[in-house]
């Protein structure tokens, strides 16, 4: 007797699975503050200041602060010392710290030191959280 070859059931390849489709992503919107218009940018300007004084003389400083969106001046003063500086923390002394609203004019008096020499100073203000400075100036104390 001849035996028939066993019949095999047809095989099918396993289905090919496509990679899962990622869920659509939506980026959170980026919120940026609008730029401050040039006319609203804080500015500071010296109005009057001494250029030379005698030891222990009273020095009078006057300056103007303008600009700002809300115009909140949380700090303004004359910062000074015997060494040149770039920012208010570089100076070892400061006048009385004032606050106010922009635009504003500020005046302080400071007693010149007993020692002669050169004082370096700047007017400084913080308007709506932004620091502004005048150029550094000098006073000869003699």
C-alpha positions, 0 to 999 in steps of 0.5 A: 500500500502506498501511503499518501503524504500528509497534507499540511494546512496552509500557513499564513504569515502573521499580520504585519503591525504598523507602528502605533500612531502617536497621539497628536501633541499640542504645544502649550502656547508660549506667552511672552510679554510684549516689548516695552515701547521705546517711549515707555522704557525707563530712563534716568538723568542727572539734573544737578550735582557737585563736581568739587567740594570741601571735606565734610561739605553738604553735596546736593544731587538732583535727578529725574526718572522717566518711563516705565509701563506702570512707572513704579519706582521701588528704589532710587538713590545716589550710589557712591564710593572711592572706586569706580563701579558699573552697578550700584552694588560696586559702590560702598555708600548710598544716599537715602533710598527713595521711592515714587512714581515715574516721571519723578524728580528726586533730590538728596543731600549727602555729607562729603567725607572727611578724607579728600580724594575722588568720589565716583557716583551714579544715580540709580533707579528700579522702575517696574523691576528694571534697573537704570543708571546714569553714567558714572561721574566724579567729585573732587573732595579737597 
